[in-house]
Amino acid sequence: MNNLMLKYKKGNMKLEDIVENLIQRYPALETCKESVIKAGAVLVECYQNDGKLLVCGNGGSASDSDHIVGELMKSFSKKRPVTDEFEKKLQKSSGERGAILASKLERGLSAISLNAHGGLISAISNDIGGDFIFAQQVLGYGKKNDVLLAISTSGNSVNVLDACITAKALGMKVVGLLGETGGKIKSLCDVAVCVPATSTAAVQEFHLPVYHALCIMVEENFF
């Protein structure tokens, strides 16, 4: 992690600039500067190791989970054309249609919102219990090089907490996007980004620019 952080800070100053830009636009987030950089490094390391990101939260944070996946699975701040090698494979698979696919498809960064599967969530809620809707999915999807991004304004959401416990048991890293105190979830995080607010609305207002910055940081590293 230390070597990664060194590379992250010194090897590509553009990533550092992304965080500086975040702070310029939201000066109150100065207190989160180092944790945002560390969270970005964890995500970069995840993708360097062919891992994927699992994201979960409740209410507005559930929508944030879907939002984050949308930014990672296709282009966000820059274009991500398929590789020349894959373009050739598409054309070999189906000449005309393959060429269309090659011109339209974009390289993605593997990410799954644990809020997005209504049928599965209802089955877990009915058969096991609502507190376990995220933990069960972490157990099913999670592998050692994956990262769980746990979003909670209070830091005490039981279903998110259980997802963190399960992720740690699998050897995954956990990044928390939390409120000022961090709650119970903070102690389970490899990196906890605790924004300087306590009310739900204010915390969520800070979460959005933070996770946008994280998505841009990862995108800049790989594309």
Helices and strands as residue ranges (DSSP letters): H 2-10, H 13-25, G 27-32, H 33-48, E 53-56, H 60-72, H 84-93, H 95-104, E 111-113, H 118-127, G 130-132, H 133-141, E 147-152, H 158-169, E 173-178, G 184-188, E 191-194, H 200-222
